[in-house]
Amino acid sequence: MTEIQTIASAINGYFDLMYDADDKRFPDVFHEACLVHGLREGKLTAWSASEFRDMMRNRPSPAALKSPRDQEILSIEHTLPELATAKVRVRIGQTGFIDHLTYHRVDGKWLVTSKAFHVAQVFPTGS
């Protein structure tokens, strides 16, 4: 498997976590030092990994809500042996996001160390 394929596999783990919100898999996707940030209603919002994990725990998962699963890897850049970035599109419930993910290889495993999100689209209820 090439390194890009390995990184793509890590991204697919991210997609699974975003859809299923299986808390047991959180440490397999996000490093504990990760920062999640983006603009919500014109204001910069930032969460630590533990705050983001708590938020995920306290809301119904898209899977539980039977929301459409819609995601795509837009780009992957393996910039250095231990560093990669990815741009992905992912739908969480009625919100479509463009996420910029920074990955570091930590102890041989690709983990998200920074997530910058952008709300790209809000889908009408029922779609």
Phi, psi and omega in degrees: 000134178285164179296322177298319178295322178295318178294318178299323177296320176296321178295320177297326173296323175298313179301316179300315180296318181296328182275313185273335183053040178283103186304328180298333182270353182308312181292346176278349184246314185250135171286147182298341179266006183298146172243131178248126184210154178176172180269129174234120180053041175082001181241139178289126177246137178219136178230146168287168177302317182293323177293318178295319178298316178299319179298317179296321180296327189263015176227152177295140179288155173304325179297315180297328179274359183056036177288152175300142176263118184219114182206157180200139170278119180270324177198153173225133176232116177268092191279324180217164182308327183248012186222136176213156173231152178218146173244125183228159173245130181213141177256130175239104183063239182266007184244129174260128183245151162251120182247137172252114185251132172256128179246140168238143174275112182242121182052040177082003184238133178282119181234146176288123178250348175204136177229116173253123183246155177223127175284111184266333185198144171244122183274143177299148177304136180090359179249000000 
